Amino acid sequence: MTANELEQVLRVLHANSPKGVDLERLAKASDISVKRLQQFIKSHREYFVIMPDSDRYQINRFGQLKGNISAIVQHYQQRHVKSKKTGNWIWLAVIFTTSMTLFTALHNQ
């Protein structure tokens, strides 16, 4: 999910606070599939809470980010950039190792 999509979801939730929003309504309002929203919310519990005895969600106002939309989006962007950088280093290491292995194998023939 992009940071813009996250911000859009958070704004919908904020506009419907304190009663919350179910996934179907959230999907329609944000133009994101229910399945994608479900997966995202499940993997980012620090941003969202499910209301007791219902299927509605709200912004997590009690976590470290205190429900601040800007702070949540910024946190998500920073985390997303870090994971991309880590992934890039891993691919670079794989490519380097493979190249050296092939070079050594060809040189020894």
C-alpha positions as CSV (number, residue, x, y, z in Angstrom):
1,M,0.0,0.0,0.0
2,T,1.3,3.5,-0.8
3,A,1.6,6.2,1.8
4,N,-1.2,8.2,-0.1
5,E,-3.5,5.2,0.1
6,L,-2.8,4.8,3.9
7,E,-3.5,8.5,4.4
8,Q,-6.8,8.2,2.5
9,V,-7.8,5.2,4.7
10,L,-6.8,7.1,7.9
11,R,-8.9,10.2,6.8
12,V,-11.9,8.0,6.2
13,L,-11.5,6.4,9.6
14,H,-11.0,9.9,11.2
15,A,-14.1,11.2,9.6
16,N,-16.1,8.4,11.0
17,S,-14.7,8.5,14.5
18,P,-15.8,7.4,17.1
19,K,-18.2,4.9,15.7
20,G,-15.7,3.4,13.3
21,V,-16.0,1.9,9.8
22,D,-16.3,-1.7,8.6
23,L,-14.0,-3.1,5.9
24,E,-16.6,-3.0,3.1
25,R,-17.4,0.7,3.6
26,L,-13.8,1.5,4.0
27,A,-13.0,-0.3,0.7
28,K,-15.6,1.7,-1.1
29,A,-14.5,5.0,0.3
30,S,-10.8,4.4,-0.4
31,D,-11.1,2.4,-3.6
32,I,-8.9,-0.4,-2.2
33,S,-10.1,-4.0,-2.2
34,V,-11.4,-5.5,1.0
35,K,-8.8,-8.3,0.9
36,R,-5.9,-5.8,0.6
37,L,-7.3,-3.7,3.4
38,Q,-7.7,-6.7,5.6
39,Q,-4.1,-7.8,5.0
40,F,-2.7,-4.3,5.6
41,I,-4.6,-3.8,8.8
42,K,-3.6,-7.2,10.1
43,S,0.0,-6.5,9.5
44,H,-0.1,-2.9,10.9
45,R,-1.9,-3.2,14.2
46,E,0.0,-0.2,15.5
47,Y,-2.1,2.0,13.3
48,F,-5.6,0.5,13.7
49,V,-7.9,-1.1,16.3
50,I,-11.0,-3.1,15.9
51,M,-13.9,-1.9,18.0
52,P,-15.1,-4.3,20.7
53,D,-18.0,-6.6,19.8
54,S,-18.1,-5.3,16.2
55,D,-16.4,-5.5,12.8
56,R,-15.6,-1.8,12.7
57,Y,-12.1,-0.3,12.7
58,Q,-10.7,3.0,14.1
59,I,-7.4,4.7,14.2
60,N,-5.3,3.5,17.1
61,R,-5.2,6.6,19.4
62,F,-3.5,4.8,22.2
63,G,-0.3,3.6,20.5
64,Q,3.0,5.4,20.3
65,L,1.7,7.6,17.4
66,K,-1.4,8.6,19.3
67,G,-3.7,8.6,16.3
68,N,-1.8,11.4,14.5
69,I,-2.4,10.9,10.8
70,S,0.7,12.7,9.7
71,A,2.9,10.8,12.2
72,I,1.4,7.5,11.1
73,V,2.0,8.2,7.4
74,Q,5.6,9.4,8.2
75,H,6.3,6.3,10.3
76,Y,5.0,4.1,7.5
77,Q,7.1,5.8,4.9
78,Q,10.2,5.5,7.0
79,R,9.6,1.9,7.7
80,H,8.9,1.2,4.0
81,V,12.1,3.0,2.9
82,K,14.2,1.0,5.4
83,S,12.8,-2.3,4.2
84,K,13.5,-1.4,0.5
85,K,17.1,-0.5,1.4
86,T,17.6,-3.8,3.2
87,G,16.2,-5.6,0.2
88,N,18.5,-3.8,-2.2
89,W,21.6,-4.8,-0.2
90,I,20.5,-8.4,-0.1
91,W,20.0,-8.5,-3.9
92,L,23.4,-6.8,-4.4
93,A,25.1,-9.4,-2.2
94,V,23.4,-12.3,-4.1
95,I,24.4,-10.8,-7.5
96,F,28.0,-10.3,-6.3
97,T,28.3,-13.8,-4.8
98,T,26.8,-15.4,-8.0
99,S,29.2,-13.4,-10.2
100,M,32.2,-14.3,-8.2
101,T,31.2,-18.0,-8.2
102,L,30.7,-18.0,-12.0
103,F,34.0,-16.1,-12.5
104,T,35.9,-18.6,-10.4
105,A,34.3,-21.5,-12.1
106,L,35.1,-20.2,-15.6
107,H,38.6,-19.2,-14.6
108,N,39.4,-22.7,-13.2
109,Q,38.4,-24.5,-16.5
